């Protein structure tokens, strides 16, 4: 039976312990507003790569990456 495990996507130790013993990982993290160190680049690029590396290192067999973003009005940069 699937189990939901929550972790801080910005914390390497948090994701490391969250993926241990997992068969599959689904990353659907998506900020809709940038605030402080929670930027589109940080979450969609660096943190997603950190999670993928941790999953590979833990022997996870399936990794699903879902990118969610909403239209951003009055801004020219988004991921």
HTML snippet that shows the backbone in 3Dmol.js (N, CA, C, O; Angstrom):
<script src="https://3Dmol.org/build/3Dmol-min.js"></script>
<div id="view" style="width:600px;height:400px;position:relative"></div>
<script>
const pdb = `
ATOM      1  N   UNK A   1       0.845  -1.183   0.000  1.00  0.00           N
ATOM      2  CA  UNK A   1       0.000   0.000   0.000  1.00  0.00           C
ATOM      3  C   UNK A   1       0.890   1.246   0.000  1.00  0.00           C
ATOM      4  O   UNK A   1       1.826   1.323   0.796  1.00  0.00           O
ATOM      5  N   UNK A   2       0.623   2.223  -0.872  1.00  0.00           N
ATOM      6  CA  UNK A   2       1.423   3.447  -0.894  1.00  0.00           C
ATOM      7  C   UNK A   2       1.329   4.192   0.436  1.00  0.00           C
ATOM      8  O   UNK A   2       0.307   4.175   1.121  1.00  0.00           O
ATOM      9  N   UNK A   3       2.426   4.837   0.763  1.00  0.00           N
ATOM     10  CA  UNK A   3       2.496   5.619   1.990  1.00  0.00           C
ATOM     11  C   UNK A   3       2.910   7.037   1.637  1.00  0.00           C
ATOM     12  O   UNK A   3       3.857   7.236   0.876  1.00  0.00           O
ATOM     13  N   UNK A   4       2.218   8.012   2.174  1.00  0.00           N
ATOM     14  CA  UNK A   4       2.561   9.407   1.970  1.00  0.00           C
ATOM     15  C   UNK A   4       3.656   9.783   2.957  1.00  0.00           C
ATOM     16  O   UNK A   4       3.514   9.571   4.161  1.00  0.00           O
ATOM     17  N   UNK A   5       4.742  10.338   2.446  1.00  0.00           N
ATOM     18  CA  UNK A   5       5.839  10.809   3.276  1.00  0.00           C
ATOM     19  C   UNK A   5       6.083  12.264   2.925  1.00  0.00           C
ATOM     20  O   UNK A   5       6.293  12.598   1.759  1.00  0.00           O
ATOM     21  N   UNK A   6       6.058  13.116   3.912  1.00  0.00           N
ATOM     22  CA  UNK A   6       6.315  14.539   3.681  1.00  0.00           C
ATOM     23  C   UNK A   6       7.733  14.878   4.099  1.00  0.00           C
ATOM     24  O   UNK A   6       8.261  14.313   5.056  1.00  0.00           O
ATOM     25  N   UNK A   7       8.347  15.808   3.373  1.00  0.00           N
ATOM     26  CA  UNK A   7       9.702  16.246   3.678  1.00  0.00           C
ATOM     27  C   UNK A   7       9.868  17.689   3.236  1.00  0.00           C
ATOM     28  O   UNK A   7       9.103  18.193   2.413  1.00  0.00           O
ATOM     29  N   UNK A   8      10.870  18.341   3.788  1.00  0.00           N
ATOM     30  CA  UNK A   8      11.215  19.699   3.374  1.00  0.00           C
ATOM     31  C   UNK A   8      12.089  19.592   2.133  1.00  0.00           C
ATOM     32  O   UNK A   8      13.249  19.192   2.228  1.00  0.00           O
ATOM     33  N   UNK A   9      11.554  19.939   0.983  1.00  0.00           N
ATOM     34  CA  UNK A   9      12.268  19.798  -0.285  1.00  0.00           C
ATOM     35  C   UNK A   9      13.549  20.626  -0.309  1.00  0.00           C
ATOM     36  O   UNK A   9      14.453  20.339  -1.094  1.00  0.00           O
ATOM     37  N   UNK A  10      13.639  21.643   0.535  1.00  0.00           N
ATOM     38  CA  UNK A  10      14.836  22.477   0.580  1.00  0.00           C
ATOM     39  C   UNK A  10      15.875  21.946   1.559  1.00  0.00           C
ATOM     40  O   UNK A  10      16.959  22.518   1.670  1.00  0.00           O
ATOM     41  N   UNK A  11      15.572  20.876   2.264  1.00  0.00           N
ATOM     42  CA  UNK A  11      16.493  20.328   3.255  1.00  0.00           C
ATOM     43  C   UNK A  11      17.033  18.974   2.853  1.00  0.00           C
ATOM     44  O   UNK A  11      16.288  17.996   2.811  1.00  0.00           O
ATOM     45  N   UNK A  12      18.329  18.903   2.555  1.00  0.00           N
ATOM     46  CA  UNK A  12      18.936  17.653   2.088  1.00  0.00           C
ATOM     47  C   UNK A  12      18.753  16.513   3.086  1.00  0.00           C
ATOM     48  O   UNK A  12      18.496  15.381   2.678  1.00  0.00           O
ATOM     49  N   UNK A  13      18.879  16.784   4.367  1.00  0.00           N
ATOM     50  CA  UNK A  13      18.729  15.704   5.347  1.00  0.00           C
ATOM     51  C   UNK A  13      17.281  15.228   5.416  1.00  0.00           C
ATOM     52  O   UNK A  13      17.021  14.047   5.649  1.00  0.00           O
ATOM     53  N   UNK A  14      16.352  16.136   5.215  1.00  0.00           N
ATOM     54  CA  UNK A  14      14.939  15.786   5.233  1.00  0.00           C
ATOM     55  C   UNK A  14      14.589  14.880   4.057  1.00  0.00           C
ATOM     56  O   UNK A  14      13.892  13.880   4.232  1.00  0.00           O
ATOM     57  N   UNK A  15      15.064  15.220   2.864  1.00  0.00           N
ATOM     58  CA  UNK A  15      14.732  14.388   1.709  1.00  0.00           C
ATOM     59  C   UNK A  15      15.483  13.069   1.743  1.00  0.00           C
ATOM     60  O   UNK A  15      14.972  12.048   1.284  1.00  0.00           O
ATOM     61  N   UNK A  16      16.691  13.085   2.283  1.00  0.00           N
ATOM     62  CA  UNK A  16      17.458  11.846   2.379  1.00  0.00           C
ATOM     63  C   UNK A  16      16.750  10.805   3.212  1.00  0.00           C
ATOM     64  O   UNK A  16      16.664   9.641   2.823  1.00  0.00           O
ATOM     65  N   UNK A  17      16.239  11.222   4.362  1.00  0.00           N
ATOM     66  CA  UNK A  17      15.538  10.264   5.221  1.00  0.00           C
ATOM     67  C   UNK A  17      14.165   9.904   4.657  1.00  0.00           C
ATOM     68  O   UNK A  17      13.665   8.807   4.905  1.00  0.00           O
ATOM     69  N   UNK A  18      13.557  10.803   3.913  1.00  0.00           N
ATOM     70  CA  UNK A  18      12.222  10.540   3.359  1.00  0.00           C
ATOM     71  C   UNK A  18      12.251   9.501   2.243  1.00  0.00           C
ATOM     72  O   UNK A  18      11.293   8.742   2.091  1.00  0.00           O
ATOM     73  N   UNK A  19      13.325   9.448   1.460  1.00  0.00           N
ATOM     74  CA  UNK A  19      13.367   8.518   0.325  1.00  0.00           C
ATOM     75  C   UNK A  19      13.860   7.128   0.710  1.00  0.00           C
ATOM     76  O   UNK A  19      13.660   6.171  -0.037  1.00  0.00           O
ATOM     77  N   UNK A  20      14.498   7.011   1.859  1.00  0.00           N
ATOM     78  CA  UNK A  20      15.043   5.714   2.289  1.00  0.00           C
ATOM     79  C   UNK A  20      13.941   4.665   2.371  1.00  0.00           C
ATOM     80  O   UNK A  20      12.922   4.870   3.031  1.00  0.00           O
ATOM     81  N   UNK A  21      14.154   3.544   1.696  1.00  0.00           N
ATOM     82  CA  UNK A  21      13.195   2.449   1.716  1.00  0.00           C
ATOM     83  C   UNK A  21      12.035   2.603   0.753  1.00  0.00           C
ATOM     84  O   UNK A  21      11.113   1.788   0.756  1.00  0.00           O
ATOM     85  N   UNK A  22      12.071   3.640  -0.070  1.00  0.00           N
ATOM     86  CA  UNK A  22      10.971   3.874  -1.013  1.00  0.00           C
ATOM     87  C   UNK A  22      11.185   3.118  -2.320  1.00  0.00           C
ATOM     88  O   UNK A  22      12.318   2.949  -2.771  1.00  0.00           O
ATOM     89  N   UNK A  23      10.095   2.669  -2.917  1.00  0.00           N
ATOM     90  CA  UNK A  23      10.115   2.062  -4.238  1.00  0.00           C
ATOM     91  C   UNK A  23       9.955   3.148  -5.307  1.00  0.00           C
ATOM     92  O   UNK A  23      10.598   3.105  -6.355  1.00  0.00           O
ATOM     93  N   UNK A  24       9.082   4.125  -5.019  1.00  0.00           N
ATOM     94  CA  UNK A  24       8.787   5.183  -5.990  1.00  0.00           C
ATOM     95  C   UNK A  24       8.672   6.523  -5.276  1.00  0.00           C
ATOM     96  O   UNK A  24       8.282   6.597  -4.111  1.00  0.00           O
ATOM     97  N   UNK A  25       9.024   7.579  -6.006  1.00  0.00           N
ATOM     98  CA  UNK A  25       8.937   8.948  -5.509  1.00  0.00           C
ATOM     99  C   UNK A  25       8.146   9.766  -6.528  1.00  0.00           C
ATOM    100  O   UNK A  25       8.380   9.658  -7.732  1.00  0.00           O
ATOM    101  N   UNK A  26       7.221  10.573  -6.049  1.00  0.00           N
ATOM    102  CA  UNK A  26       6.517  11.539  -6.892  1.00  0.00           C
ATOM    103  C   UNK A  26       6.800  12.922  -6.321  1.00  0.00           C
ATOM    104  O   UNK A  26       6.431  13.222  -5.186  1.00  0.00           O
ATOM    105  N   UNK A  27       7.452  13.753  -7.111  1.00  0.00           N
ATOM    106  CA  UNK A  27       7.730  15.126  -6.692  1.00  0.00           C
ATOM    107  C   UNK A  27       6.761  16.061  -7.402  1.00  0.00           C
ATOM    108  O   UNK A  27       6.833  16.244  -8.617  1.00  0.00           O
ATOM    109  N   UNK A  28       5.864  16.642  -6.636  1.00  0.00           N
ATOM    110  CA  UNK A  28       4.884  17.581  -7.192  1.00  0.00           C
ATOM    111  C   UNK A  28       4.990  18.941  -6.500  1.00  0.00           C
ATOM    112  O   UNK A  28       4.020  19.695  -6.424  1.00  0.00           O
ATOM    113  N   UNK A  29       6.188  19.234  -5.999  1.00  0.00           N
ATOM    114  CA  UNK A  29       6.409  20.497  -5.307  1.00  0.00           C
ATOM    115  C   UNK A  29       6.351  21.652  -6.298  1.00  0.00           C
ATOM    116  O   UNK A  29       6.924  21.574  -7.385  1.00  0.00           O
ATOM    117  N   UNK A  30       5.664  22.713  -5.925  1.00  0.00           N
ATOM    118  CA  UNK A  30       5.569  23.847  -6.826  1.00  0.00           C
ATOM    119  C   UNK A  30       5.168  25.106  -6.084  1.00  0.00           C
ATOM    120  O   UNK A  30       4.019  25.236  -5.660  1.00  0.00           O
ATOM    121  N   UNK A  31       6.101  26.037  -5.921  1.00  0.00           N
ATOM    122  CA  UNK A  31       5.707  27.312  -5.326  1.00  0.00           C
ATOM    123  C   UNK A  31       5.012  28.173  -6.383  1.00  0.00           C
ATOM    124  O   UNK A  31       5.375  28.143  -7.559  1.00  0.00           O
ATOM    125  N   UNK A  32       4.045  28.910  -5.964  1.00  0.00           N
ATOM    126  CA  UNK A  32       3.372  29.809  -6.906  1.00  0.00           C
ATOM    127  C   UNK A  32       3.818  31.248  -6.747  1.00  0.00           C
ATOM    128  O   UNK A  32       3.520  32.103  -7.582  1.00  0.00           O
ATOM    129  N   UNK A  33       4.542  31.507  -5.657  1.00  0.00           N
ATOM    130  CA  UNK A  33       5.076  32.838  -5.405  1.00  0.00           C
ATOM    131  C   UNK A  33       6.486  32.667  -4.855  1.00  0.00           C
ATOM    132  O   UNK A  33       6.711  31.848  -3.964  1.00  0.00           O
ATOM    133  N   UNK A  34       7.433  33.432  -5.382  1.00  0.00           N
ATOM    134  CA  UNK A  34       8.785  33.397  -4.843  1.00  0.00           C
ATOM    135  C   UNK A  34       8.845  34.240  -3.569  1.00  0.00           C
ATOM    136  O   UNK A  34       8.365  35.373  -3.532  1.00  0.00           O
ATOM    137  N   UNK A  35       9.450  33.657  -2.520  1.00  0.00           N
ATOM    138  CA  UNK A  35       9.634  34.369  -1.252  1.00  0.00           C
ATOM    139  C   UNK A  35      10.938  33.915  -0.628  1.00  0.00           C
ATOM    140  O   UNK A  35      11.138  32.716  -0.432  1.00  0.00           O
ATOM    141  N   UNK A  36      11.820  34.831  -0.316  1.00  0.00           N
ATOM    142  CA  UNK A  36      13.083  34.480   0.315  1.00  0.00           C
ATOM    143  C   UNK A  36      13.856  33.489  -0.525  1.00  0.00           C
ATOM    144  O   UNK A  36      14.083  33.718  -1.713  1.00  0.00           O
ATOM    145  N   UNK A  37      14.273  32.358   0.103  1.00  0.00           N
ATOM    146  CA  UNK A  37      15.032  31.351  -0.645  1.00  0.00           C
ATOM    147  C   UNK A  37      14.132  30.370  -1.393  1.00  0.00           C
ATOM    148  O   UNK A  37      14.624  29.434  -2.023  1.00  0.00           O
ATOM    149  N   UNK A  38      12.839  30.574  -1.328  1.00  0.00           N
ATOM    150  CA  UNK A  38      11.896  29.741  -2.089  1.00  0.00           C
ATOM    151  C   UNK A  38      11.667  30.422  -3.441  1.00  0.00           C
ATOM    152  O   UNK A  38      10.718  31.182  -3.631  1.00  0.00           O
ATOM    153  N   UNK A  39      12.575  30.115  -4.366  1.00  0.00           N
ATOM    154  CA  UNK A  39      12.497  30.681  -5.715  1.00  0.00           C
ATOM    155  C   UNK A  39      12.157  29.554  -6.692  1.00  0.00           C
ATOM    156  O   UNK A  39      12.311  28.375  -6.371  1.00  0.00           O
ATOM    157  N   UNK A  40      11.704  29.920  -7.860  1.00  0.00           N
ATOM    158  CA  UNK A  40      11.391  28.917  -8.872  1.00  0.00           C
ATOM    159  C   UNK A  40      12.648  28.115  -9.208  1.00  0.00           C
ATOM    160  O   UNK A  40      12.595  26.890  -9.313  1.00  0.00           O
ATOM    161  N   UNK A  41      13.764  28.796  -9.375  1.00  0.00           N
ATOM    162  CA  UNK A  41      15.033  28.136  -9.671  1.00  0.00           C
ATOM    163  C   UNK A  41      15.414  27.167  -8.543  1.00  0.00           C
ATOM    164  O   UNK A  41      15.813  26.034  -8.814  1.00  0.00           O
ATOM    165  N   UNK A  42      15.297  27.592  -7.317  1.00  0.00           N
ATOM    166  CA  UNK A  42      15.690  26.770  -6.163  1.00  0.00           C
ATOM    167  C   UNK A  42      14.827  25.513  -6.047  1.00  0.00           C
ATOM    168  O   UNK A  42      15.343  24.428  -5.777  1.00  0.00           O
ATOM    169  N   UNK A  43      13.518  25.658  -6.249  1.00  0.00           N
ATOM    170  CA  UNK A  43      12.606  24.529  -6.067  1.00  0.00           C
ATOM    171  C   UNK A  43      12.539  23.636  -7.304  1.00  0.00           C
ATOM    172  O   UNK A  43      12.659  22.416  -7.194  1.00  0.00           O
ATOM    173  N   UNK A  44      12.347  24.235  -8.480  1.00  0.00           N
ATOM    174  CA  UNK A  44      12.139  23.443  -9.694  1.00  0.00           C
ATOM    175  C   UNK A  44      13.421  22.882 -10.294  1.00  0.00           C
ATOM    176  O   UNK A  44      13.375  21.909 -11.045  1.00  0.00           O
ATOM    177  N   UNK A  45      14.551  23.477  -9.976  1.00  0.00           N
ATOM    178  CA  UNK A  45      15.808  23.004 -10.556  1.00  0.00           C
ATOM    179  C   UNK A  45      16.680  22.339  -9.489  1.00  0.00           C
ATOM    180  O   UNK A  45      16.902  21.128  -9.532  1.00  0.00           O
ATOM    181  N   UNK A  46      17.172  23.127  -8.536  1.00  0.00           N
ATOM    182  CA  UNK A  46      18.125  22.578  -7.565  1.00  0.00           C
ATOM    183  C   UNK A  46      17.496  21.536  -6.642  1.00  0.00           C
ATOM    184  O   UNK A  46      18.038  20.441  -6.492  1.00  0.00           O
ATOM    185  N   UNK A  47      16.373  21.859  -6.029  1.00  0.00           N
ATOM    186  CA  UNK A  47      15.754  20.910  -5.093  1.00  0.00           C
ATOM    187  C   UNK A  47      15.272  19.647  -5.805  1.00  0.00           C
ATOM    188  O   UNK A  47      15.386  18.549  -5.261  1.00  0.00           O
ATOM    189  N   UNK A  48      14.739  19.795  -7.010  1.00  0.00           N
ATOM    190  CA  UNK A  48      14.308  18.615  -7.772  1.00  0.00           C
ATOM    191  C   UNK A  48      15.504  17.731  -8.103  1.00  0.00           C
ATOM    192  O   UNK A  48      15.404  16.506  -8.043  1.00  0.00           O
ATOM    193  N   UNK A  49      16.633  18.340  -8.453  1.00  0.00           N
ATOM    194  CA  UNK A  49      17.852  17.567  -8.729  1.00  0.00           C
ATOM    195  C   UNK A  49      18.364  16.896  -7.458  1.00  0.00           C
ATOM    196  O   UNK A  49      18.797  15.745  -7.495  1.00  0.00           O
ATOM    197  N   UNK A  50      18.315  17.609  -6.336  1.00  0.00           N
ATOM    198  CA  UNK A  50      18.727  17.022  -5.048  1.00  0.00           C
ATOM    199  C   UNK A  50      17.873  15.803  -4.722  1.00  0.00           C
ATOM    200  O   UNK A  50      18.390  14.773  -4.288  1.00  0.00           O
ATOM    201  N   UNK A  51      16.573  15.920  -4.929  1.00  0.00           N
ATOM    202  CA  UNK A  51      15.660  14.810  -4.658  1.00  0.00           C
ATOM    203  C   UNK A  51      15.949  13.626  -5.582  1.00  0.00           C
ATOM    204  O   UNK A  51      15.963  12.478  -5.138  1.00  0.00           O
ATOM    205  N   UNK A  52      16.176  13.903  -6.849  1.00  0.00           N
ATOM    206  CA  UNK A  52      16.474  12.831  -7.807  1.00  0.00           C
ATOM    207  C   UNK A  52      17.770  12.115  -7.427  1.00  0.00           C
ATOM    208  O   UNK A  52      17.835  10.887  -7.486  1.00  0.00           O
ATOM    209  N   UNK A  53      18.801  12.869  -7.039  1.00  0.00           N
ATOM    210  CA  UNK A  53      20.061  12.254  -6.615  1.00  0.00           C
ATOM    211  C   UNK A  53      19.871  11.400  -5.365  1.00  0.00           C
ATOM    212  O   UNK A  53      20.398  10.291  -5.274  1.00  0.00           O
ATOM    213  N   UNK A  54      19.114  11.925  -4.404  1.00  0.00           N
ATOM    214  CA  UNK A  54      18.852  11.167  -3.171  1.00  0.00           C
ATOM    215  C   UNK A  54      18.084   9.892  -3.487  1.00  0.00           C
ATOM    216  O   UNK A  54      18.363   8.838  -2.915  1.00  0.00           O
ATOM    217  N   UNK A  55      17.123   9.982  -4.388  1.00  0.00           N
ATOM    218  CA  UNK A  55      16.340   8.803  -4.780  1.00  0.00           C
ATOM    219  C   UNK A  55      17.236   7.768  -5.446  1.00  0.00           C
ATOM    220  O   UNK A  55      17.149   6.580  -5.135  1.00  0.00           O
ATOM    221  N   UNK A  56      18.085   8.201  -6.348  1.00  0.00           N
ATOM    222  CA  UNK A  56      19.006   7.275  -7.018  1.00  0.00           C
ATOM    223  C   UNK A  56      19.929   6.620  -5.992  1.00  0.00           C
ATOM    224  O   UNK A  56      20.151   5.409  -6.031  1.00  0.00           O
ATOM    225  N   UNK A  57      20.461   7.420  -5.084  1.00  0.00           N
ATOM    226  CA  UNK A  57      21.359   6.894  -4.060  1.00  0.00           C
ATOM    227  C   UNK A  57      20.685   5.897  -3.128  1.00  0.00           C
ATOM    228  O   UNK A  57      21.338   4.998  -2.597  1.00  0.00           O
ATOM    229  N   UNK A  58      19.380   6.054  -2.929  1.00  0.00           N
ATOM    230  CA  UNK A  58      18.628   5.155  -2.048  1.00  0.00           C
ATOM    231  C   UNK A  58      18.091   3.928  -2.782  1.00  0.00           C
ATOM    232  O   UNK A  58      17.443   3.071  -2.182  1.00  0.00           O
ATOM    233  N   UNK A  59      18.367   3.851  -4.092  1.00  0.00           N
ATOM    234  CA  UNK A  59      17.903   2.698  -4.869  1.00  0.00           C
ATOM    235  C   UNK A  59      16.439   2.750  -5.251  1.00  0.00           C
ATOM    236  O   UNK A  59      15.835   1.714  -5.526  1.00  0.00           O
ATOM    237  N   UNK A  60      15.860   3.939  -5.273  1.00  0.00           N
ATOM    238  CA  UNK A  60      14.455   4.092  -5.678  1.00  0.00           C
ATOM    239  C   UNK A  60      14.319   3.684  -7.146  1.00  0.00           C
ATOM    240  O   UNK A  60      15.103   4.120  -7.990  1.00  0.00           O
ATOM    241  N   UNK A  61      13.330   2.855  -7.446  1.00  0.00           N
ATOM    242  CA  UNK A  61      13.171   2.327  -8.806  1.00  0.00           C
ATOM    243  C   UNK A  61      12.368   3.229  -9.739  1.00  0.00           C
ATOM    244  O   UNK A  61      12.574   3.195 -10.952  1.00  0.00           O
ATOM    245  N   UNK A  62      11.469   4.023  -9.200  1.00  0.00           N
ATOM    246  CA  UNK A  62      10.624   4.887 -10.033  1.00  0.00           C
ATOM    247  C   UNK A  62      10.669   6.306  -9.481  1.00  0.00           C
ATOM    248  O   UNK A  62      10.568   6.521  -8.273  1.00  0.00           O
ATOM    249  N   UNK A  63      10.825   7.287 -10.400  1.00  0.00           N
ATOM    250  CA  UNK A  63      10.842   8.695 -10.003  1.00  0.00           C
ATOM    251  C   UNK A  63       9.949   9.456 -10.969  1.00  0.00           C
ATOM    252  O   UNK A  63      10.180   9.443 -12.178  1.00  0.00           O
ATOM    253  N   UNK A  64       8.939  10.112 -10.441  1.00  0.00           N
ATOM    254  CA  UNK A  64       8.012  10.891 -11.266  1.00  0.00           C
ATOM    255  C   UNK A  64       8.154  12.360 -10.877  1.00  0.00           C
ATOM    256  O   UNK A  64       8.013  12.720  -9.708  1.00  0.00           O
ATOM    257  N   UNK A  65       8.433  13.196 -11.862  1.00  0.00           N
ATOM    258  CA  UNK A  65       8.587  14.639 -11.643  1.00  0.00           C
ATOM    259  C   UNK A  65       7.402  15.344 -12.291  1.00  0.00           C
ATOM    260  O   UNK A  65       7.199  15.258 -13.503  1.00  0.00           O
ATOM    261  N   UNK A  66       6.624  16.041 -11.472  1.00  0.00           N
ATOM    262  CA  UNK A  66       5.487  16.811 -11.975  1.00  0.00           C
ATOM    263  C   UNK A  66       5.777  18.275 -11.721  1.00  0.00           C
ATOM    264  O   UNK A  66       5.976  18.683 -10.577  1.00  0.00           O
ATOM    265  N   UNK A  67       5.803  19.054 -12.760  1.00  0.00           N
ATOM    266  CA  UNK A  67       6.061  20.479 -12.603  1.00  0.00           C
ATOM    267  C   UNK A  67       4.750  21.226 -12.703  1.00  0.00           C
ATOM    268  O   UNK A  67       4.020  21.100 -13.686  1.00  0.00           O
ATOM    269  N   UNK A  68       4.466  21.992 -11.695  1.00  0.00           N
ATOM    270  CA  UNK A  68       3.251  22.797 -11.714  1.00  0.00           C
ATOM    271  C   UNK A  68       3.612  24.260 -11.656  1.00  0.00           C
ATOM    272  O   UNK A  68       4.379  24.687 -10.793  1.00  0.00           O
ATOM    273  N   UNK A  69       3.080  24.999 -12.538  1.00  0.00           N
ATOM    274  CA  UNK A  69       3.274  26.447 -12.455  1.00  0.00           C
ATOM    275  C   UNK A  69       2.008  27.111 -12.972  1.00  0.00           C
ATOM    276  O   UNK A  69       1.288  26.580 -13.818  1.00  0.00           O
ATOM    277  N   UNK A  70       1.781  28.255 -12.443  1.00  0.00           N
ATOM    278  CA  UNK A  70       0.597  29.021 -12.830  1.00  0.00           C
ATOM    279  C   UNK A  70       1.055  30.257 -13.593  1.00  0.00           C
ATOM    280  O   UNK A  70       2.199  30.687 -13.446  1.00  0.00           O
ATOM    281  N   UNK A  71       0.195  30.816 -14.385  1.00  0.00           N
ATOM    282  CA  UNK A  71       0.561  32.064 -15.054  1.00  0.00           C
ATOM    283  C   UNK A  71       0.907  33.122 -14.010  1.00  0.00           C
ATOM    284  O   UNK A  71       0.225  33.270 -12.996  1.00  0.00           O
ATOM    285  N   UNK A  72       1.960  33.834 -14.280  1.00  0.00           N
ATOM    286  CA  UNK A  72       2.395  34.883 -13.360  1.00  0.00           C
ATOM    287  C   UNK A  72       2.167  36.217 -14.046  1.00  0.00           C
ATOM    288  O   UNK A  72       2.742  36.496 -15.099  1.00  0.00           O
ATOM    289  N   UNK A  73       1.358  37.003 -13.465  1.00  0.00           N
ATOM    290  CA  UNK A  73       1.046  38.300 -14.063  1.00  0.00           C
ATOM    291  C   UNK A  73       2.051  39.341 -13.602  1.00  0.00           C
ATOM    292  O   UNK A  73       2.512  39.321 -12.461  1.00  0.00           O
ATOM    293  N   UNK A  74       2.377  40.237 -14.497  1.00  0.00           N
ATOM    294  CA  UNK A  74       3.264  41.355 -14.202  1.00  0.00           C
ATOM    295  C   UNK A  74       4.672  40.914 -13.858  1.00  0.00           C
ATOM    296  O   UNK A  74       5.399  41.655 -13.197  1.00  0.00           O
ATOM    297  N   UNK A  75       5.076  39.736 -14.284  1.00  0.00           N
ATOM    298  CA  UNK A  75       6.456  39.283 -14.126  1.00  0.00           C
ATOM    299  C   UNK A  75       6.907  38.711 -15.450  1.00  0.00           C
ATOM    300  O   UNK A  75       6.118  38.111 -16.179  1.00  0.00           O
ATOM    301  N   UNK A  76       8.179  38.896 -15.760  1.00  0.00           N
ATOM    302  CA  UNK A  76       8.662  38.415 -17.042  1.00  0.00           C
ATOM    303  C   UNK A  76       9.422  37.102 -16.909  1.00  0.00           C
ATOM    304  O   UNK A  76       9.683  36.444 -17.916  1.00  0.00           O
ATOM    305  N   UNK A  77       9.786  36.701 -15.674  1.00  0.00           N
ATOM    306  CA  UNK A  77      10.583  35.488 -15.496  1.00  0.00           C
ATOM    307  C   UNK A  77       9.813  34.467 -14.666  1.00  0.00           C
ATOM    308  O   UNK A  77       9.348  34.774 -13.568  1.00  0.00           O
ATOM    309  N   UNK A  78       9.682  33.263 -15.192  1.00  0.00           N
ATOM    310  CA  UNK A  78       9.146  32.150 -14.414  1.00  0.00           C
ATOM    311  C   UNK A  78       9.617  30.848 -15.032  1.00  0.00           C
ATOM    312  O   UNK A  78      10.045  30.818 -16.185  1.00  0.00           O
ATOM    313  N   UNK A  79       9.537  29.767 -14.261  1.00  0.00           N
ATOM    314  CA  UNK A  79       9.981  28.464 -14.738  1.00  0.00           C
ATOM    315  C   UNK A  79       8.788  27.583 -14.946  1.00  0.00           C
ATOM    316  O   UNK A  79       8.935  26.429 -15.350  1.00  0.00           O
TER     317      UNK A  79
END
`;
const viewer = $3Dmol.createViewer("view");
viewer.addModel(pdb, "pdb");
viewer.setStyle({}, {cartoon: {color: "spectrum"}});
viewer.zoomTo();
viewer.render();
</script>
